[in-house]
Amino acid sequence: MDSTLIDAETIDELAHAAGVGDKVASITERAMQGELDFSDALFERVRLLRGLSLKNAHDALDKMPFMPGAKELVNYLRSRGYKTAMISGGFTIAAERVGKTLGIDHVVSNELLIDNDSLTGEVRGPLTEQGSKEHVLEDISRKYGIEPEECIVIGDGANDICIFKRARYAIAFNSKPILHEHADVVITEKNLEAVIPVIQSLEIGKGPSIVH
């Protein structure tokens, strides 16, 4: 979801609303570059959000823009019969709206805990551990009687390496350099419509190595 289907990082937007933007953004960047363990970075950042009101959280997240081409890509995939899944280490508070708006078939994300209409600084969910995206990909793909090795994945950071290694084809979009070596294609144009010709090329049995 973050920096892929939406042109923002959910936790950074929440951090700005909580007045701890610089601290959280620094941790986010180091985690996405692979300098910090994803799980440790997640819990550390969420702790900094303690006390943020639910209203202010929603106000911040409702302003997050979709990535250019997001709706067009999902619509194209649907027209071709693909099933889509958004596997995000972000939070249901944003992911449910994004998934519903785009028409994503499966939305899996983490939950920020709330008490008295404020964030507690705690998080729970299926994507709180390093490598947990791989397990979710396995669960979803097998619901359709296939394996992760038959899937196409799109990602942007170090926490996507685990699914890039498993997928049939891995697309690095708007991504950190650490992900490039694990990708079959790197898309540098910040528009998800650039993914469509990659999918089309796969359907005829060939694919490019980089798309500008």
Salt bridges, closest charged atoms under 4 A:
ASP7 OD1 - LYS190 NZ 2.94
GLU29 OE1 - LYS176 NZ 3.10
GLU35 OE1 - ARG30 NE 3.77
ASP59 OD2 - LYS55 NZ 2.83
ASP62 OD1 - ARG97 NE 3.87
GLU111 OE1 - ARG124 NE 3.13
GLU134 OE2 - ARG166 NH1 2.72
GLU138 OE1 - HIS135 ND1 3.85
GLU138 OE2 - ARG166 NH1 2.59
GLU147 OE1 - ARG142 NH2 2.91
GLU149 OE2 - ARG166 NE 2.77
ASP160 OD1 - LYS133 NZ 2.63
GLU203 OE1 - ARG80 NH2 3.19
